[in-house]
Amino acid sequence: MKVSIIIPCVYINERAVKCIRECLNLNYDDLEVIVLPDKTSKKSKDDRLRIIETGKVKPGVKRNIGM
């Protein structure tokens, strides 16, 4: 079973980075972490992490984009 964690945020700051690290440390065989900032220049080296720019929308809309 695939486990997806969706993290809506305005930008990727230290708190978001800590949250992402903790999520990636979870013990699941098939894990993906989807981060949805308004805008970012960050890239992911981890295949389990997807960063999708959403533009300036509300958190509920961001969660729907992540699904």
C-alpha positions as CSV (number, residue, x, y, z in Angstrom):
1,M,0.0,0.0,0.0
2,K,1.4,3.4,-0.9
3,V,1.5,6.0,1.8
4,S,1.3,9.7,0.7
5,I,2.0,12.6,3.0
6,I,0.8,16.0,1.6
7,I,2.4,19.1,3.1
8,P,0.8,22.4,2.0
9,C,3.0,25.5,2.8
10,V,3.6,29.0,1.7
11,Y,7.3,28.5,1.3
12,I,9.9,25.9,2.3
13,N,11.5,27.3,5.5
14,E,13.5,25.5,8.3
15,R,10.3,24.2,9.9
16,A,9.1,22.7,6.6
17,V,12.5,21.1,6.0
18,K,12.4,19.5,9.5
19,C,8.9,18.2,8.8
20,I,10.0,16.8,5.4
21,R,13.1,15.1,7.0
22,E,10.9,13.5,9.7
23,C,8.4,12.3,7.2
24,L,11.2,10.7,5.0
25,N,12.5,8.9,8.1
26,L,9.3,7.0,8.6
27,N,9.4,3.2,8.0
28,Y,7.1,2.6,5.0
29,D,8.1,0.5,2.0
30,D,6.2,2.7,-0.5
31,L,6.2,6.3,0.8
32,E,5.9,9.6,-1.1
33,V,6.0,13.1,0.4
34,I,4.4,15.8,-1.6
35,V,5.3,19.4,-0.7
36,L,3.1,22.1,-2.1
37,P,4.7,25.6,-1.7
38,D,3.5,28.7,-3.4
39,K,6.8,29.1,-5.2
40,T,10.2,27.5,-4.8
41,S,13.6,27.0,-6.4
42,K,14.4,23.9,-4.4
43,K,14.9,20.6,-6.1
44,S,14.7,17.1,-4.6
45,K,17.4,14.5,-4.8
46,D,15.2,11.9,-3.1
47,D,12.8,9.9,-5.3
48,R,10.2,9.8,-2.5
49,L,9.9,13.6,-2.4
50,R,7.9,15.6,-4.9
51,I,7.8,19.4,-4.8
52,I,5.0,21.0,-6.8
53,E,4.6,24.8,-7.0
54,T,1.0,25.7,-6.6
55,G,0.9,29.5,-6.8
56,K,-0.9,31.5,-4.2
57,V,-4.0,29.4,-3.3
58,K,-5.6,28.3,0.0
59,P,-4.4,25.2,1.9
60,G,-7.5,23.2,1.0
61,V,-6.9,23.8,-2.7
62,K,-3.3,22.8,-2.2
63,R,-4.3,19.5,-0.6
64,N,-6.7,18.8,-3.5
65,I,-3.8,19.4,-6.0
66,G,-1.7,17.0,-4.0
67,M,-4.3,14.2,-4.3
